[in-house]
Amino acid sequence: MLATPGALKQAESIRAEATTRRAALNQEMSSVAELLNGALLAFPAKASETGKLYGSITTQMIAAAVSKKAGLEIPRRQIDTQPLRALGEHKVHIRLTVDLVPEVTVIVHREGEGLSVPGLTTEPSPVTADQDPEIPGAEDTDQAETSEAELTAG
């Protein structure tokens, strides 16, 4: 196409429209980027004694975990990493838009071993009656203690 005044004007209008669309998309995805930035994802895997995995943690697996965490479908092609083939902590970038690229920490740990990262659990911890007053029987122990205290005081 020749650089005529009409073609230059058309190119400028297309560029302005693209900038407007990109700003709107960035605003939409900014909340997702904030949610994902610094997030921790844990993957149990079978590994040798040297720490090499018998398989790998693929971009599809990471995309599924990110989609579950964000509540938004993230295509695997937006995950910026090679398949992970070793135990440990890995930093992974997710290209939401051209301008928004949050970083997620992926922790690959040996299957069957507990994960000791503060704020991250792979299994739900059991709740006891002392921790949750909504569990039946928790109020009974409180009432029993109160009645014993009343008997000794009175």
Sequence and secondary structure as in RCSB ss.txt:
>XXXX:A:sequence
MLATPGALKQAESIRAEATTRRAALNQEMSSVAELLNGALLAFPAKASETGKLYGSITTQMIAAAVSKKAGLEIP
RRQIDTQPLRALGEHKVHIRLTVDLVPEVTVIVHREGEGLSVPGLTTEPSPVTADQDPEIPGAEDTDQAETSEAE
LTAG
>XXXX:A:secstr
    HHHHHHHHHHHHHHHHHHHHHHHHHHHHHHHHTT EEEEEE B TTSEEEEEE HHHHHHHHHHHHTS   
GGGEES  EEESEEEEEEE SSSS   EEEEEEEETTS   BTTB SS     TTT TTSTTHHHHHHHHHHHHH
HHH 
